[in-house]
Amino acid sequence: MNMSPEQTFRRSNTQTIGDALSAFLRESGLDKPVYEHQLMERWPEVVGEMAAKLTYKLEVREGVLYVRLRSAALKAQLFELRHDVVRRLNESVGTTVIHDIRLLG
């Protein structure tokens, strides 16, 4: 089966919708808010459901995740684990989104 040069060009330059969307978001500067949202959505997976239930606000600003907690004991525990939590959150979205966590109570 011979393809015309136009068909060959089209086939060799195709990409998945996901790849095209990722490229568009990256080029337009919209990827950062998407990654920030994904990271906050993964908070329960990374810290566990109980810790997530004691969290009442998450916000990312300038590479820092601000976490409002209802428990002083959880705040102390997460403070000790914060570097690991940062690493695991970034790994969960596949890129570095945050470099620090600030725990607020």
N, C-alpha and C positions, 0 to 999 in steps of 0.2 A: 504494500500500500504506500504509494508516494503521496507526500503532503506538499502542498504549495509552500513557497517561502513564507507567506503570510501565516499559514497554519503552524509552521515550525516556529516562527517568531512568537506567536501567541502561546503556544504550549511551553516554550522555554522561559517565558516571562510571567507565568502564572504563579500566584501565591495564595495561600489560604486566606480566608476572610479574617481569621484571627491575626495572622501576620500583617495583613494590610492595616487592620485597625490598630495594632500595636505601633506600627510605623507612623501612622497618622497621629496618634496620641503623643508619641515621642517628639515628632517634628513640630507639633503645635504647642508643645509644652504642657499638655494636659495629662501626661502620664503620672506626674508627681501626686496630684490629688487622688487619682485612681489608686495608686499604690498605698497612699495614706489610708484611704477608706478600706482597702483590703486588709491592711495591717490591723486596723481597729476591729474589723470583723473577726479576725483570728485570735483576738485577745482571750476568749474563753478556752479555745483549744490549747493555747500556750500556758496559761496560768491555772486552768482547771475551772470547772463549773462553779464551785463554791467561792473561789476568789472573784470570779466574774459577777456573781450575785451580790458581792459586797462592793462592787465597783459601780459608781453612779454617773461618771462622766469620763470620757476619753477625748483628748484633743491633741493634734499634732501641730506644732508651730516651730518653724525653723529647725527641723530635725530633732526636736525633743518631743517625746510623748508625755503629756500631762495627764495624770491619773488621779481622779478623786475617789477616795475610799471611805467606807463606813466603819472601818475597823483599824484601831491603832496597832493591834497585834499583827494583822495582815500587812500593814504598812511597814512595820519593822522587818517582817519576814521577806517581803518583796525587795526592801532596800538591800538586804544581804544578797539577794539573787538577781539584782537588777542587770548586771552585765550579761548573765546567762539569758535573761528574759529578752534583752535587746537583741542578742545574737539569734535566739530562736524566732523572734518575731520577724526579723529581717529575712531569715532563711525561709520562713513560711510564705513570703511573697516573692522570693527569688532575687531580691536586690536590697541594697542598703537604703532604707527609708529614714531610720532614726539612728542617732548616735548616743542618746541618753534617755532616761526616764526620770521624771520628777513626780514624786508621790506626795499627794496632798490629802489632808484629812480634815 
